[in-house]
Amino acid sequence: MLAAFRSVWALLFGIALLMLGNGLQGSLLGLRANLEGFGTGVTGFVMSAYYLGILFGAAATPKLVLRVGHIRVFAALASIASTSVLLHAVFLTVPVWFGIRLVTGFCFSGLYVVSESWLNQSSTNETRGKLLSIYMIISFSSLGFGQLLLNLADPGGYPLFILISVLVSLALVPISLTRTFAPQIDTPQPIGLGELYRLSPLGFVGCLGSGVAQGAFFSMGAVYGGLMGFSIVQISLLMSLPLLGLVIFQFPTGALSDKFDRRIILCIASFASAFFAIASKLTVDYSFFALCVSFAIFGGFSLPVYSLSLAHTNDALTSDQMLAASSKLVFVFGLGSVLGPLSVGMLMDILGPSALFVYLSVVFAFIGSFSIYRMTQRVTVPLEDRCEFVLVAPRASPVATLAAVEFADETAEALTPEAKVT
């Protein structure tokens, strides 16, 4: 395992830089939009363009990689993403920002695909699952710490935009200097949304709802903080805590979902998310420390909902269906991520900033209620027939999804009675 880590440390370092820049960018743009007087509804519209770009990028990048190679694609997309960040500070208009966010989403989606291709190529059957877990921990931790970089300069100026551009550009260095080549990326066979819902209604609804909630929270969370009059230090801390809470909660959540009915764990996580969303609304007038605790626990429960939904879906599929279904669930999540900022932005315009948490509570309460309903409609999948829980980022490419699926298949095979005897 140590040798495998040494072979990809440069990649993981590059990913950390990339995520630091991306984490800072999302919150910075929310704050800057508030300073420029965009309004919450307009800000939600602008921020939703990023997730729309993610959808386009996830579909187009594998074809580009097959055509010109992953190093060239990564270099081109990183250069465009680095330049796009700077344009935000130059052109302070809604149409231009929408276009830039669309391009940024497309670029970051491609950067993830290329990075995960390299990771998949550099790992073996024995190390792939562990490396994927390390990759996810680094990704979410860096996204969280990226929020704290808001404290380095005034959001109303240029320095933070320049810092993001520098971080994204530096992430290009370790990737560009690698001597490894990307594996061939096979486009998954298409599967209809109707068929996907029929195979796993709860998985479908869980992924869609998780996308709506995460898109709303990470696009409008910093806007909420600005409207509430919080300082930059407070906003950066609040936006980082849910991601750090995920790092702590992910392993016990996965372990429990592998041992018990996964729908029960999904139900508990959803209702707990709804509860702590409302708690965040109520504790804001009580103490900032209580609000921080509520934010961290909310992230710990809510962010694994996507991975739980994906694992639940895979439990109902055959091995040859998993990649196509997982890729489609990424699309479903992305669609929800587009709708989340659009809808919650308008609600915050009408009802005030605290409408964000009411919105999140309703979304997760619906997922939890639907989980209960589905438990009355279908028996649970036996433990021996389940895939293993693997934390997967919702914007993961088909490469990362395939790596997770392969690892789960290999683990399940190794645990069969026949394998134990031999």
C-alpha positions in Angstrom: 0.0 0.0 0.0 2.9 2.4 0.8 4.4 1.8 -2.6 1.1 2.5 -4.3 0.7 5.7 -2.3 4.2 6.8 -3.4 3.3 6.2 -7.0 0.4 8.6 -6.8 1.4 11.2 -4.2 2.0 13.8 -6.9 -1.5 13.3 -8.2 -3.0 13.5 -4.8 -1.1 16.7 -4.1 -2.4 18.1 -7.4 -5.9 17.1 -6.4 -5.5 18.8 -3.0 -4.5 22.1 -4.8 -7.4 21.8 -7.2 -9.9 21.2 -4.4 -8.5 24.1 -2.3 -9.1 26.4 -5.3 -12.6 25.1 -6.0 -13.7 25.2 -2.4 -12.5 28.8 -2.1 -14.1 29.8 -5.4 -17.7 28.7 -4.6 -17.9 30.6 -1.3 -16.0 33.7 -2.7 -18.4 34.0 -5.6 -21.4 33.8 -3.3 -20.0 36.6 -1.1 -18.9 38.7 -4.0 -22.4 38.4 -5.7 -23.9 39.6 -2.4 -21.5 42.6 -2.3 -22.3 43.5 -5.9 -26.1 43.5 -5.1 -27.1 40.6 -7.4 -29.8 39.4 -5.0 -30.3 35.9 -3.8 -32.5 34.8 -6.7 -30.1 36.0 -9.3 -27.1 34.6 -7.4 -28.8 31.1 -7.3 -29.3 31.4 -11.0 -25.7 32.2 -11.6 -24.4 29.5 -9.3 -26.5 26.8 -10.9 -24.6 27.3 -14.1 -21.6 25.5 -12.5 -23.6 22.3 -12.1 -25.0 22.6 -15.6 -21.4 22.7 -16.8 -20.5 19.7 -14.8 -23.2 17.7 -16.7 -21.8 18.8 -20.1 -18.2 18.2 -19.0 -18.9 14.7 -17.7 -20.4 13.7 -21.1 -17.7 15.4 -23.3 -14.4 14.8 -21.5 -14.1 11.0 -22.0 -14.4 11.5 -25.7 -11.7 14.3 -25.6 -9.4 12.0 -23.6 -9.7 9.2 -26.2 -9.0 11.7 -28.9 -5.9 13.6 -27.7 -4.9 12.0 -24.4 -5.4 12.9 -20.7 -2.3 15.1 -20.3 -3.3 17.5 -23.1 -6.9 17.6 -22.0 -5.9 18.3 -18.4 -3.5 21.1 -19.4 -6.2 22.7 -21.7 -9.0 22.5 -19.1 -6.8 23.7 -16.2 -5.6 26.7 -18.3 -9.2 27.6 -19.2 -10.4 27.2 -15.6 -7.5 29.3 -14.2 -8.3 32.1 -16.7 -12.0 31.9 -16.1 -11.6 32.6 -12.4 -9.9 35.9 -13.1 -12.6 37.0 -15.4 -15.1 37.0 -12.5 -13.3 40.0 -11.0 -13.1 41.9 -14.3 -16.7 41.5 -15.7 -19.2 42.0 -12.8 -22.4 41.3 -14.8 -24.9 38.5 -14.4 -24.8 37.1 -18.0 -21.0 37.0 -18.0 -20.8 35.3 -14.6 -23.4 32.7 -15.7 -21.3 31.9 -18.8 -18.0 31.8 -16.8 -19.6 29.5 -14.2 -20.8 27.2 -17.0 -17.3 27.0 -18.4 -15.8 26.5 -15.0 -18.1 23.6 -14.3 -17.2 22.0 -17.6 -13.5 22.4 -16.9 -13.6 21.0 -13.4 -15.7 18.1 -14.5 -13.0 17.3 -17.1 -10.2 17.7 -14.5 -11.8 15.2 -12.2 -12.2 12.7 -15.0 -8.5 13.0 -16.0 -7.3 12.8 -12.3 -9.4 9.7 -11.6 -8.2 8.1 -14.8 -4.6 8.4 -13.6 -5.5 7.1 -10.2 -7.3 4.1 -11.6 -4.3 3.4 -13.9 -1.8 3.6 -11.0 -3.7 1.3 -8.7 -4.0 -2.5 -8.6 -7.0 -4.7 -7.6 -5.5 -4.9 -4.1 -5.0 -1.1 -3.6 -7.7 0.5 -5.7 -10.3 0.7 -2.9 -7.9 2.1 -0.4 -6.5 4.7 -2.8 -10.0 5.7 -3.7 -10.9 6.3 0.0 -7.7 8.4 0.4 -8.6 10.3 -2.7 -12.1 11.1 -1.3 -10.8 12.1 2.1 -8.3 14.5 0.5 -11.0 15.9 -1.9 -13.5 16.7 0.8 -10.9 17.9 3.4 -9.3 20.2 0.8 -12.7 21.5 -0.2 -13.3 22.3 3.5 -10.0 24.0 4.1 -10.5 26.0 0.9 -13.3 27.8 2.7 -10.8 29.0 5.3 -8.7 30.8 2.6 -11.5 33.4 2.5 -9.7 35.0 5.4 -6.6 35.9 3.5 -8.0 38.9 1.7 -11.0 41.1 1.1 -13.7 39.3 -1.0 -14.4 42.7 -2.7 -10.9 42.8 -4.2 -8.8 40.9 -6.7 -6.3 38.9 -4.5 -8.5 35.9 -3.7 -9.4 35.5 -7.4 -5.7 35.5 -8.2 -5.0 32.9 -5.4 -7.6 30.6 -6.9 -6.0 30.9 -10.3 -2.6 30.2 -8.9 -3.9 27.1 -7.1 -5.5 25.7 -10.2 -2.5 26.4 -12.3 -0.1 24.7 -9.8 -2.3 21.6 -9.8 -1.3 21.3 -13.4 2.3 20.7 -12.6 2.3 17.2 -11.0 -0.2 15.9 -13.5 1.8 17.2 -16.5 5.1 15.7 -15.3 3.7 12.2 -14.9 5.0 9.5 -17.2 1.9 7.3 -16.9 -0.8 7.0 -19.5 -4.5 7.1 -19.0 -6.5 3.9 -19.5 -9.2 3.7 -22.1 -12.5 5.1 -20.8 -15.4 3.1 -22.0 -18.6 5.0 -22.3 -21.3 3.1 -20.3 -24.2 1.6 -22.1 -27.2 3.9 -21.9 -30.0 3.2 -19.4 -33.2 5.1 -19.3 -34.2 7.2 -16.3 -37.6 5.4 -16.2 -35.8 2.0 -16.0 -33.4 3.3 -13.4 -36.3 4.5 -11.2 -38.0 1.1 -11.6 -34.9 -0.7 -10.5 -34.3 1.4 -7.5 -36.9 4.1 -6.7 -35.2 5.1 -3.4 -31.8 5.3 -5.0 -33.1 7.6 -7.7 -35.0 9.9 -5.3 -32.0 9.9 -2.8 -29.6 11.0 -5.5 -31.9 13.6 -6.9 -32.7 15.0 -3.4 -29.1 14.9 -2.4 -28.2 16.9 -5.5 -30.9 19.5 -4.8 -29.7 19.9 -1.2 -26.0 20.0 -1.8 -26.4 22.4 -4.8 -28.5 24.7 -2.6 -26.2 24.6 0.4 -22.8 25.0 -1.2 -24.1 27.6 -3.7 -26.0 29.7 -1.2 -24.4 28.9 2.2 -21.9 31.8 1.9 -24.7 34.1 0.7 -26.7 33.2 3.8 -23.7 34.1 6.0 -23.3 37.4 4.3 -27.0 38.3 4.6 -26.9 37.4 8.3 -24.0 39.8 8.9 -21.4 37.2 9.7 -17.7 38.1 9.4 -15.5 36.5 6.7 -13.9 34.3 9.4 -17.3 33.1 10.6 -18.5 32.4 7.1 -15.4 30.5 6.1 -15.6 28.4 9.3 -19.2 27.6 8.8 -18.7 26.5 5.2 -15.8 24.3 6.0 -17.4 22.4 9.0 -19.9 20.3 7.0 -17.1 18.9 4.8 -14.9 18.2 7.8 -17.9 16.6 9.5 -18.2 14.2 6.5 -14.6 13.0 7.0 -15.5 12.0 10.5 -18.9 10.5 9.8 -18.2 8.6 6.6 -16.6 5.4 8.0 -19.2 4.7 10.7 -22.0 5.5 8.3 -20.6 3.1 5.7 -19.9 0.3 8.3 -23.5 0.5 9.6 -25.0 0.5 6.1 -23.0 -2.7 5.3 -24.3 -4.4 8.4 -27.9 -3.3 8.6 -30.7 -2.6 6.1 -29.2 0.2 4.1 -32.6 1.9 3.8 -32.8 2.3 7.6 -29.4 4.0 7.6 -30.4 6.2 4.7 -33.7 7.1 6.5 -31.9 7.9 9.8 -29.3 10.1 7.9 -32.0 11.9 6.1 -34.2 12.7 9.1 -31.1 13.7 11.1 -30.1 16.0 8.3 -33.6 17.6 8.4 -33.4 18.0 12.1 -30.0 19.7 12.1 -31.0 21.9 9.2 -33.8 23.2 11.4 -31.4 23.3 14.4 -29.1 25.6 12.4 -32.0 27.9 11.8 -32.9 28.0 15.5 -29.4 28.2 17.0 -28.3 31.2 14.9 -29.9 33.5 17.5 -28.5 31.5 20.4 -24.8 31.2 19.9 -22.3 31.0 17.1 -20.7 27.9 18.7 -24.0 26.0 18.7 -24.4 27.0 15.0 -21.0 25.6 14.2 -21.8 22.3 15.9 -25.1 22.1 14.1 -23.4 22.8 10.7 -20.7 20.1 11.3 -23.3 17.4 12.3 -25.6 18.4 9.4 -22.7 17.8 7.0 -21.8 14.5 8.6 -25.3 13.2 8.1 -26.3 14.8 4.9 -23.3 14.5 2.6 -23.1 10.6 2.7 -26.7 10.4 1.5 -25.6 10.3 -2.1 -23.1 7.5 -1.5 -25.8 5.6 0.5 -28.3 6.0 -2.4 -25.7 4.8 -4.9 -24.8 1.8 -2.8 -28.5 1.0 -2.3 -29.1 1.1 -6.0 -26.1 -1.2 -6.7 -27.5 -3.7 -4.3 -30.4 -4.2 -6.7 -28.3 -4.4 -9.8 -26.3 -7.1 -11.6 -22.6 -6.4 -12.1 -23.0 -5.5 -15.8 -25.6 -2.9 -14.9 -23.7 -1.0 -12.2 -21.5 1.3 -14.3 -24.4 2.4 -16.6 -26.7 3.0 -13.6 -24.0 4.8 -11.6 -23.2 7.1 -14.4 -26.9 7.9 -14.8 -27.2 8.6 -11.1 -24.4 11.1 -11.4 -26.5 12.8 -14.0 -29.6 12.7 -11.7 -27.5 14.3 -8.9 -26.3 16.9 -11.3 -29.8 17.7 -12.4 -30.8 18.2 -8.8 -27.7 20.4 -8.2 -28.9 22.7 -11.0 -32.4 22.9 -9.6 -31.3 23.5 -5.9 -29.7 26.9 -6.2 -32.4 28.2 -8.6 -35.3 27.3 -6.3 -33.7 28.2 -3.0 -32.5 31.5 -4.3 -36.0 32.6 -5.1 -37.3 31.4 -1.7 -34.6 33.3 0.1 -35.6 36.4 -1.9 -39.2 36.0 -0.6 -38.8 34.6 2.9 -35.3 35.7 3.9 -32.0 34.0 4.4 -33.2 31.4 6.9 -35.4 29.9 4.2 -32.3 28.0 3.1 -32.5 25.7 6.2 -36.3 25.3 5.9 -35.7 24.3 2.3 -33.0 21.8 3.2 -35.1 20.3 6.0 -38.0 19.7 3.7 -35.8 18.0 1.1 -34.2 15.6 3.5 -37.5 15.0 5.4 -39.0 13.9 2.0 -36.1 11.5 1.4 -36.5 10.0 4.8 -40.3 9.7 4.4 -39.8 8.0 1.0 -37.3 5.6 2.6 -40.0 4.5 5.1 -42.5 4.1 2.2 -40.1 2.0 0.2 -39.4 -0.3 3.2 -43.1 -1.2 3.0 -42.9 -2.1 -0.7 -39.8 -4.3 -1.0 -37.9 -6.6 1.2 -34.3 -5.8 2.0 -31.4 -7.3 0.0 -29.6 -10.1 1.9 -26.2 -9.1 3.4 -24.3 -11.6 1.2 -25.8 -10.1 -2.0 -25.0 -6.5 -1.3 -22.1 -4.4 -2.7 -19.8 -2.7 -0.2 -20.3 0.9 0.7 -17.7 3.2 -0.8 -17.8 6.9 -0.3 -18.1 8.4 -3.8 -18.1 12.1 -4.6 -21.3 13.0 -6.5 -19.3 14.6 -9.3 -17.2 11.5 -9.7 -16.5 10.4 -13.3 -17.4 7.0 -14.7 -13.7 6.1 -14.0 -14.0 6.6 -10.3 -17.4 4.9 -10.2 -16.0 1.9 -12.1 -13.1 1.7 -9.6 -15.5 1.7 -6.7 -17.7 -0.9 -8.3 -14.7 -3.2 -9.2 -13.4 -2.9 -5.6 -16.8 -3.8 -4.2 -17.1 -6.8 -6.5 -13.7 -8.0 -5.7 -14.3 -7.7 -1.9 -17.6 -9.5 -2.1 -16.0 -12.3 -4.1 -13.1 -12.6 -1.6 -15.7 -13.0 1.2 -17.6 -15.8 -0.4 -17.4 -19.2 1.3 -15.7 -20.7 -1.7 -13.0 -18.1 -1.7 -12.4 -18.6 2.0 -11.9 -22.4 1.5 -9.4 -21.9 -1.3 
